[in-house]
Amino acid sequence: MATLSTLPTPALVLDRAIAARNMARMQGHLAGVAPGVLFRPHLKTAKSIAVADMLFDGARLPITVSTLKEAELFGAAGFTDILYAVGLSPQKIAPVQALREQGINLTVVTDNVAMAAAICAAAGGELPTLIELDVDGHRAGVGFDDGAALIAIAAALGPNFAGVMTHAGGSYALSHPDELAHFADQEAARAATAARLLEQAGHACRIVSIGSTPTGNAVRNLDGVTEFRAGVFMFGDLVMHGVGVCPLEDIALSVLTTVIGAYPERGLVIVDAGWMALSRDRGTAGQAVDQGYGLVCSLDGQVLGDLIVLQANQEHGVIGVRPGATTGLPAFSVGDRLRILPNHACATAAQHGRYEVVAGSPAIVDTWERFSGW
Amino acid sequence: MATLSTLPTPALVLDRAIAARNMARMQGHLAGVAPGVLFRPHLKTAKSIAVADMLFDGARLPITVSTLKEAELFGAAGFTDILYAVGLSPQKIAPVQALREQGINLTVVTDNVAMAAAICAAAGGELPTLIELDVDGHRAGVGFDDGAALIAIAAALGPNFAGVMTHAGGSYALSHPDELAHFADQEAARAATAARLLEQAGHACRIVSIGSTPTGNAVRNLDGVTEFRAGVFMFGDLVMHGVGVCPLEDIALSVLTTVIGAYPERGLVIVDAGWMALSRDRGTAGQAVDQGYGLVCSLDGQVLGDLIVLQANQEHGVIGVRPGATTGLPAFSVGDRLRILPNHACATAAQHGRYEVVAGSPAIVDTWERFSGW
């Protein structure tokens, strides 16, 4: 049987015990805050039927996706209640309708009248659509309190109008529990405000969908909300650690790598995990602790002091001590193995075609395919 | 027939006419400087048999690769003279030997005595190995003038010793033609110095391999060098443009995308190409002109003033005018199509499973698979 010592490197390692624990904790927290609110996990991080099977214990619960490819493949695997949470373009109406004809109850989003009108023209009343809200100036969306704009879009959608959704991506920039809790409550309250404005104008808001991993762990009040979404929480990563919602021991993903050169005189070690295996994500660069291209652990997952991946080329990672740290570089030899915790689970996982699954020990207990593309 | 207007987005577009022109120019330059030096293109950017067929006009010339997966797949397609240019680890000796037994003349590299001894113990004299040199403090390698270290490794390699190689990655930090030419000549001279030190100690240096895209375009003197490698030149990108070796019109790769939201009041447009389609590479961030996550072009490939991708989430790209620019945002509508020139061709291509091939017009003339993984 393969183990972390024998697997070809680089490889993406998923500890399923940690991921299952992360899933149970998020479900438990949300159920405690608001038992009537639907939890709709985002599977853009996982992109794997086997991971979904593990997370949901084989059930086919409502999910969120970021591409039509995800909708297609999770739909084919039996997930029939799917929110495609990226603004629709006119060219994607026909593919969405084709998926719905296969029995997938796909809900879409838009934030503008032109697209709403295109949906209504193409779909009659057959395509449930949420209006995307801006609650924090993060990215897309209609201002949550811009009643005129909201009502105009709902009117253009006609019978396709199903509710509102938002993603409080601004929460990623926070790091204090009080800030996160406030932000989470604000996200819920603002989405509820938009829903109220629409309801008052006669547009029944069946769905009020919010969520992000940082706010999911912090939210205290979901009044007026019908469903909550989060994705990266299931694997965790160093960015979420920097935001304060993920202890290092809750990070379920790592990249297994092998030392190919040791340079104690320069304080550096080179491994066979470069950016192709780690991704180019530098999401911790703007946080209080910059983790370079990843934090270095021993084969059994113990963090090795202040060792980080300082530099990454395509297939070379350069490991050394974090700038400013006083600890030295441990002695490494060519052939030694290490595990790198990723900055951003979504980006690192996307560099790999499969998960090598462990369950708290070095044995590889399973290999799970993951998909990519659009 | 599919065109740039009908293709599902996001998609990776390769203009084969531009790539072929880039290939011809690099070959021509190197042949002009030193007709006896072998050109050994690096296929880590392309990762596609069809691209190799196009570049080499069907021939099976010597190539460079960055993974054993590339060696295996290009080998199976008939490329039998392959340099695996990433330092070997002990665990990879057996897979390399297996590929050699399939008739692939695979050459490997190392920069340390421990690995050299492991190669000699495992392979007898059957595994041609180059000593990796450090000529610019960039990454791996033995100091090019450290005769004692070089000779110790060559001795440990025994009959496997085949020569020296280096990659002057430091050239990526330059931007002036004179600097590049000097750096290129220095790379050649330093590799030749290492070879001379080894020859003087009785270790025949059959191969002296150097190269990078910036130095490939600039090198004037290849005395003492037997082969030259370069990879990203075939596609070009914004980083190479910043280095000064690639006019924008020589960039053969772009990401096709569709507008999903327009916010003229905020000066922003959102498209369906986020970092999943563009990569997280921010290689131009440290250059004189920061191109964000990519430079925006019209559907026919014309650069649209100072429009760049300011921000990237997984499936959302936020386009706006470059900070400091005085031009305004053109009017865009949902459904409009754009093309994004990538910072780093290797990283952006790696996000996609295929190339949609054009030849200077909107028609998609072919679709070429590309591979990934290790």
Interface residues (C-beta under 8 A of the other chain):
Chain A: T6 P8 T9 P10 A11 K44 S66 T67 L68 V86 G87 L88 S89 P90 Q91 K92 P95 D111 N112 A114 M115 A118 R139 A140 G169 T258 V259 I260 G261 A262 I270 D272 W275 M276 A277 S279 R280 D281 R282 Q311 N313 Q314 E315 H316 V318 S333 V334 G335 H344 C346 A347 A350 Q351 H352 G353 S372 G373 W374
Chain B: T6 P8 T9 P10 A11 K44 S66 T67 L68 V86 G87 L88 S89 P90 Q91 K92 P95 T110 D111 N112 A114 M115 A118 R139 A140 G169 T258 V259 I260 G261 A262 I270 D272 W275 M276 A277 S279 R280 D281 R282 Q311 N313 Q314 E315 H316 V318 S333 V334 G335 H344 C346 A347 A350 Q351 H352 G353 S372 G373 W374
